[in-house]
Amino acid sequence: MCGIAALLLYPQERSAEQWRALTDVFTRNLIYNEERGKAATGLAVMQVDGQIAVAKMPLPASEFTQTPEYRALMTRLDAQTTIVLGHTRLPTKGSPHNNANNHPLHSGPVWGVHNGHIHNDDELFTRYGYVRHAQVDSEIIFQLLADVPLSTNSHYLPTIAARLRLLEGDFTFIACDQRVPTHLLVLKHNNPLCVHWHAQWNALVFSSRYMFLRQAFGRPVSAEALPHHRLTLFDALMLPQRGLEPVTTYNLFE
């Protein structure tokens, strides 16, 4: 059991008050998810040009969010920011004291956060000759994604679904790709993940804790806004027109 907190942002100028509200909600979301994992906490901030900045430590979220590294990274949120990924970790494999095991994880240009446990990661690393960068089981998810840039073409999600069906276990995750820095791939598979569309911010707010979103935003929040077992692809550039409606979806088991 781990916690996920994330933002998908339309890249635009916002008032100082809106930026304060966004960063406050994200920080509270991360801390609210501490209950799901206290061994480590991490943060990644993606810009529209593909640049990414990351901070992660073997600390609970309530302590991590007080560090200079976290605060410095949150000040980077600006009109060019598209994606913010946060994670609170309960380890299943790989010591949190090796920071390579803590999320957000990456394989090449693909970065992501995962809630769950993969049982056959060692087998898949061996079968496909992938090189491990850490010991954590979650790494295999993003390794499987790394060969194929995030895309809206009709072949992308079926190709990814075929790869993910190789996995044995639970794999709710959010992934982004520096090659396509406005796209966000989301899958809710046997572990919780909720999302809320905030029209005034032109932002999607994701959390493993439905009750956080309900407390933060009230009755409009739906626990079922993300379908189970469906790959869901969002594009930050299309948020003003589409809101909660993804660019495309695909059933993992089709």
C-alpha positions in Angstrom: 0.0 0.0 0.0 1.4 3.3 -1.1 0.0 6.8 -1.8 -0.2 8.8 -5.0 -0.7 12.6 -5.2 -0.5 14.3 -8.6 -1.4 17.3 -10.7 -1.9 17.7 -14.5 -1.8 21.4 -15.3 -2.7 23.3 -18.5 0.5 25.4 -19.0 -0.6 29.0 -18.4 -0.1 32.1 -16.3 -2.0 32.0 -13.0 -2.4 34.5 -10.2 -0.2 34.3 -7.1 -3.2 33.3 -5.2 -4.0 30.4 -7.5 -0.4 29.2 -7.3 -0.5 29.3 -3.5 -3.8 27.3 -3.6 -2.4 24.7 -6.0 0.8 24.2 -4.0 -1.1 24.1 -0.7 -3.6 21.5 -2.1 -0.7 19.3 -3.4 1.2 19.5 -0.2 -1.9 18.6 1.9 -2.7 15.8 -0.5 0.8 14.3 -0.1 0.6 14.6 3.7 -2.9 13.0 3.7 -1.4 10.1 1.8 1.2 9.5 4.5 -1.1 7.1 6.1 -0.6 4.8 3.1 3.2 4.8 3.4 5.7 6.5 5.7 9.0 5.0 4.7 9.8 7.5 1.9 8.3 10.4 0.0 9.1 11.8 -3.4 8.2 14.6 -5.9 8.8 15.2 -9.6 7.9 18.4 -11.5 7.7 18.2 -15.3 7.9 21.3 -17.6 6.3 21.7 -21.0 9.8 21.4 -22.6 10.4 18.0 -21.0 12.7 19.2 -18.3 12.1 17.4 -15.0 13.3 18.0 -11.5 13.1 15.4 -8.7 13.4 15.2 -5.0 12.9 12.1 -2.8 14.0 11.0 0.6 13.4 8.2 3.1 11.1 10.4 5.2 7.4 10.5 5.9 5.5 13.2 3.9 4.9 15.4 7.0 8.7 15.7 7.3 9.6 15.7 3.7 7.4 18.6 2.9 9.3 20.7 5.5 12.7 20.1 3.8 14.4 22.9 1.8 14.6 20.5 -1.2 10.8 20.1 -1.3 10.1 23.8 -0.8 12.6 24.7 -3.5 11.1 22.3 -6.0 7.6 23.5 -5.3 8.7 27.1 -6.2 9.5 25.8 -9.7 5.8 25.5 -10.4 5.0 28.1 -13.0 3.3 28.7 -16.4 5.5 26.1 -18.0 4.6 23.3 -15.6 2.5 20.4 -16.9 2.8 17.5 -14.4 3.5 17.2 -10.7 4.0 13.6 -9.3 4.1 12.8 -5.6 4.4 9.4 -3.8 4.4 8.1 -0.2 6.0 4.7 0.1 5.3 1.5 2.0 8.1 -0.8 0.7 7.4 -4.2 -0.6 10.8 -4.7 -2.2 13.9 -2.6 -2.1 15.2 -0.6 0.9 13.9 3.0 1.2 17.4 3.9 2.3 18.6 3.3 -1.3 16.9 6.4 -2.8 16.9 4.7 -6.2 14.1 2.5 -4.9 11.9 5.4 -3.9 9.3 7.0 -6.2 9.0 8.7 -8.6 10.9 6.1 -10.5 12.2 6.3 -14.1 13.3 4.2 -16.9 14.9 6.4 -19.5 12.5 9.3 -20.3 9.5 7.6 -18.5 8.8 8.7 -15.0 6.0 7.4 -12.7 4.5 6.5 -9.4 3.0 3.1 -8.5 0.7 1.8 -5.8 0.8 -2.0 -5.6 3.1 -5.0 -5.8 4.5 -6.8 -8.9 5.3 -10.4 -8.3 7.1 -11.4 -11.5 9.4 -8.4 -12.0 12.6 -10.5 -11.7 11.4 -12.9 -14.4 10.5 -10.1 -16.8 13.8 -8.3 -16.3 15.6 -11.5 -17.1 13.3 -12.4 -20.0 13.8 -9.1 -21.8 17.3 -8.3 -20.8 16.4 -5.1 -19.1 19.1 -3.5 -16.9 17.9 -2.7 -13.3 18.6 0.7 -11.8 17.1 -0.3 -8.4 15.7 -3.3 -6.6 12.1 -2.2 -6.3 9.5 -4.2 -8.2 7.7 -1.1 -9.5 10.6 -0.4 -11.9 9.4 -3.0 -14.4 6.2 -1.1 -15.1 8.1 2.0 -16.4 10.7 -0.2 -18.1 7.9 -1.8 -20.1 6.6 1.7 -21.0 9.9 3.2 -21.9 10.3 1.7 -25.4 7.1 3.4 -26.7 6.6 7.2 -26.4 3.3 8.3 -25.0 1.0 8.9 -28.0 -2.6 9.5 -28.9 -2.4 7.3 -32.0 -4.7 4.3 -32.2 -1.9 1.8 -31.7 -0.4 3.2 -28.5 -2.8 2.0 -25.8 -3.3 -1.5 -27.3 0.5 -1.9 -27.5 0.9 -0.7 -23.9 -2.0 -2.9 -22.7 -0.3 -6.0 -24.2 2.9 -5.2 -22.3 1.1 -4.6 -19.0 -0.7 -7.9 -19.3 2.7 -9.5 -18.7 2.6 -8.2 -15.2 1.4 -10.3 -12.2 0.1 -8.3 -9.3 -1.5 -4.9 -8.6 -0.4 -1.9 -10.6 -2.3 1.3 -10.1 0.1 3.9 -11.5 0.6 7.3 -13.1 3.3 7.8 -15.8 4.7 10.6 -17.9 7.3 10.8 -20.6 9.9 13.6 -21.2 9.5 13.0 -24.9 5.8 14.0 -24.7 5.6 16.2 -21.6 2.0 17.1 -21.8 0.7 13.5 -21.8 -0.3 11.6 -18.6 -1.0 7.9 -18.6 -3.2 6.6 -15.7 -4.3 3.1 -14.7 -6.4 2.1 -11.7 -5.9 -1.6 -11.3 -6.9 -3.2 -7.9 -5.8 -0.2 -5.8 -7.5 3.1 -5.3 -7.0 6.3 -7.3 -9.4 9.3 -7.6 -9.3 12.5 -9.7 -11.0 15.9 -9.5 -11.3 18.5 -12.3 -10.8 22.0 -11.1 -12.0 24.3 -13.8 -10.7 27.6 -12.3 -7.2 26.2 -12.2 -7.4 24.2 -15.4 -6.0 21.3 -13.4 -6.7 17.6 -12.7 -5.9 16.7 -9.1 -5.2 13.0 -8.4 -5.1 11.2 -5.0 -5.2 7.7 -3.6 -7.4 9.1 -0.9 -10.9 9.9 -2.0 -11.7 11.5 1.3 -8.9 14.1 0.8 -10.5 15.2 -2.5 -13.9 15.3 -1.0 -12.8 17.4 2.0 -10.8 19.7 -0.3 -13.4 20.2 -3.0 -16.7 19.1 -1.7 -19.6 17.1 -3.2 -18.6 17.4 -6.9 -15.9 14.8 -6.4 -16.7 11.4 -7.7 -15.0 8.2 -6.3 -15.5 6.6 -9.7 -14.2 9.4 -12.0 -11.5 7.0 -13.1 -12.7 3.6 -14.5 -11.2 0.4 -13.1 -8.9 -1.6 -15.3 -8.8 1.0 -18.2 -5.7 2.7 -19.5 -6.5 6.4 -19.5 -4.5 9.0 -21.4 -4.9 12.7 -20.6 -3.3 15.7 -22.4 -2.5 18.9 -20.5 -3.0 21.0 -23.6 -6.6 19.8 -24.0 -7.7 20.3 -20.4 -9.7 23.5 -21.0 -11.8 21.8 -23.6 -12.0 18.3 -22.1 -11.6 18.6 -18.3 -12.1 15.1 -16.9 -12.7 13.6 -20.3 -9.5 11.8 -21.4 -8.1 11.9 -24.9 -8.4 8.2 -25.2 -9.0 5.1 -23.1 -8.5 1.3 -23.5 -9.6 -1.7 -21.5 -6.5 -3.4 -20.1 -8.1 -6.8 -20.8 -9.5 -6.3 -24.3 
